[in-house]
Amino acid sequence: MKSGRRCRDKNAVEITGLTGIFDLFQEELCALFLEKYLLTITGFATFMILIPAACVLVVVWTFKRQEVLKRLAVKYVLLGLAIYLVVPASVKVSGLIEKTYQASIDSTIEAATGAKDEK
């Protein structure tokens, strides 16, 4: 009876270890897809809406010489670039955080592969 329980416990440890590995891969894939979609959406908003609107405002400003149009155009450009650069900057920051906790991640992977090898 005890050998059957020991086998089940061993299998549970192995499954738990593999779940940890799969969770890491799933998180990485989710992050990559999220980054891709955010870059697409923010890139569209910046280069198809905000920058062209700023260009139109600059053209109108050249004829009317109203300072508010120039300021609004500059704000549109800066807002668009800020929105577009937020995603790569956040990816860089998360990469730095990941490097900080790499030892913990490596020990989890080693424990999972060790449990698999014991089987």
C-alpha positions in Angstrom: 0.0 0.0 0.0 2.8 2.4 0.9 4.6 1.7 -2.4 1.5 2.7 -4.4 1.2 5.9 -2.4 4.9 6.7 -2.9 4.5 6.2 -6.6 1.5 8.6 -6.7 3.5 11.2 -4.6 6.4 10.9 -7.0 4.0 11.4 -9.9 2.5 14.4 -8.2 5.9 16.0 -7.7 6.8 15.3 -11.3 3.5 16.8 -12.6 4.0 19.8 -10.3 7.5 20.4 -11.6 6.3 20.1 -15.2 3.5 22.5 -14.5 6.0 25.1 -13.3 8.0 24.7 -16.5 4.8 25.0 -18.6 3.7 28.1 -16.6 7.0 29.8 -17.5 6.6 29.1 -21.2 3.0 30.2 -21.1 3.9 33.4 -19.4 6.6 34.1 -21.9 4.3 33.4 -24.9 1.6 35.6 -23.4 4.1 38.4 -22.9 5.3 38.1 -26.5 1.8 38.2 -27.9 0.7 41.1 -25.7 3.8 43.0 -26.7 3.1 42.4 -30.4 -0.5 43.5 -30.1 0.3 46.6 -28.0 3.1 47.6 -30.5 0.6 47.2 -33.4 -2.2 49.2 -31.7 0.0 52.0 -30.4 1.9 52.1 -33.7 -1.3 52.5 -35.6 -2.6 55.2 -33.2 0.6 57.1 -33.4 1.5 56.9 -37.0 -2.0 56.8 -38.6 -3.8 59.2 -36.3 -1.7 61.4 -34.0 1.2 62.2 -36.3 -1.0 63.0 -39.4 -3.2 65.1 -37.2 -0.2 67.0 -36.1 1.0 67.5 -39.7 -2.5 68.9 -40.6 -2.3 71.3 -37.6 1.2 72.5 -38.7 -0.2 73.1 -42.3 -3.1 75.1 -40.9 -0.8 76.9 -38.5 1.4 78.1 -41.5 -1.6 79.9 -42.9 -3.4 81.1 -39.8 -0.4 81.7 -37.5 -2.4 80.8 -34.3 0.0 79.7 -31.7 -2.5 77.2 -30.2 -2.3 75.1 -33.4 1.5 74.8 -33.1 1.3 73.8 -29.5 -1.4 71.3 -30.2 0.7 69.8 -33.0 3.7 69.4 -30.8 1.6 67.9 -28.0 0.2 65.3 -30.5 3.6 64.3 -31.7 5.0 64.0 -28.2 1.9 62.1 -27.0 2.2 59.7 -30.0 5.9 59.0 -29.4 5.4 58.6 -25.7 2.6 56.1 -26.3 4.6 54.2 -28.9 7.8 54.0 -26.8 6.1 52.9 -23.6 5.9 49.2 -24.7 9.6 48.7 -25.6 10.6 50.6 -22.4 8.4 48.4 -20.2 9.8 45.3 -21.9 13.3 46.4 -21.1 12.4 47.1 -17.5 10.7 43.6 -17.2 13.9 42.1 -18.7 16.0 43.7 -16.0 13.6 42.4 -13.3 13.8 38.9 -14.9 17.6 39.0 -14.7 17.3 39.9 -11.1 15.2 36.8 -10.3 16.9 34.4 -12.8 18.5 32.4 -10.0 15.1 31.6 -8.6 13.8 30.6 -12.0 16.8 28.4 -12.6 16.3 26.6 -9.3 12.7 26.0 -10.1 13.5 24.5 -13.4 16.3 22.3 -11.9 13.9 21.0 -9.3 11.4 20.2 -11.9 13.9 18.3 -14.1 15.3 16.6 -11.0 11.8 15.3 -10.1 11.4 14.1 -13.7 14.7 12.3 -13.7 13.9 10.5 -10.4 11.0 8.7 -12.1 
